Structure formats: structure tokens, C-alpha cells
């Protein structure tokens, strides 16, 4: 983790603005920046605006603990940010695939 890049202020400010400083899951105050595609999986996505979401402390912890509802909410929000609409009639696997493909395409 020592070689992880610090998220530049301009990207943090853009993410805060996009989410109005709110958690992508519960809309409470969001303070934690979370990578949808983990940096350990794809280092090229580390500073990608479309790959960074704000979460409250509670949902950030739940995501990393593998809570299915939190994971689904984060990926649905990421889909909305990328596509401008909510996913309809898609299961979580399909949503995840679309988010990953679109995130990588937005470098």
C-alpha cells in the first residue's frame, strides 16, 4: 500500500461535487473515497474519476466486509454515474460487467 498514489485534490473535489458530499449508498455525509475496481486488481484505475465513489464510514466498512446489499448499491451508483440512468432488469453480475467495461473505457 505504500506505493499507492494519493488521489489528487482536483479529483477528490470533482467526486465530492458529483455526490454532493454524500455516501453513494445511504446519502449520509460521505468521507471515505472508495475505488470500485480495487487498485490491487487494476492499478491503472487508481486515479480514474469514474472509479472513485464517496462512502460513509459505515458503508465503506460493509463494502470491504462483502455485504451484498452494499456492493450492489455501489455498483448501481457507479452504473448511474457512467450511463446517466439506473440499470433496469439487470442482475448484479451484468451490472458489474458493464461498470468494469465502462470504467476501463473512460481512462
N, C-alpha and C positions, 0 to 999 in steps of 0.2 A: 504494500500500500504506500510505501514511501515514494515510489516513482509516479504516483497518481498526480495528475495536473490539477491545479487549483482552478475552479470554474471562474472565468473572468467576470468582473463586475458587470460588464455590459450584457452578458448572457444571463446572469442572475437577475439583473434589473428587468430584462425582457420577459423572463419566466414569471417574476413577481407581477409584472403588469398584466401579462396574459391571464393569470389566475387571480388577479386582484388580491394577492397575498393570501389566498385561501387553499386549503387542502383539496386535492383533486377528488378525494373520496367523500368527506363529510362537510366541506365548505367552512370548517372552523379555521382559525388562523394557521397558516402553513409556514413552517420554519425550516423544514428539512428538505434539501434538494436530493431527489432520488432519480437514479438512472433506470429507465425502463429496461433497456438492454444493458445488462451488467457490464461494467468496464472489463471485468475478468474474462468475459465471453468475447467482447469485441472492443478493443482499445480505441478503434477509430471513431467510436460513437461517444467518447468521453465528453466532448465539448459541443455536441450536436443539440441545438435548441429543442428540436423535436423529441429528443431522447431524455430530456430533463423535466421532471414534474416536481411540484411542491407538495409535500405531505405534512400533516401534523405529526407530532412525536408518536402518538398512539398508532396511527395507520402506517407510519414508516416501520415501526417495530412489527406490527402484524404482517406487513408485506414480507419482511425478512424471515418471519416465522412460518410463512407459507399459507397464511389464511386465504382460502379460496375466494371468499367474497371480496376481500380487499384487492387481491390480484386481479379479479375480474373488473372491479371498478377502475383500477389504474389503467388497465389495457383499454377499457371502453373510453376513458377520458383521452388517452393517447390517440385512439382512433378518431375521436371527435376533433381533436386539435389538428390532426393531419387531413381529415376529409371534410370537416365542416358540418358533419352530420353524425347522428348516433347510429351504431350498427344495428340493423334490423334483421331478424331471422338468421343470426349467425351464432354458432356456438363459440366458446372461449378459444378453442384451438384455431378456428378460422379467423377470429379477431386478432389473436396473437400473430398469426402468419402475416396478415395484412399490415399490422403495425410494424413488425420487423422489416418486411419488404419495403414499406414506405419510409421508414426511418432511415434505412441504409441508402435509399434513393434520394434523400434530402441532404446529403453531405455538401 
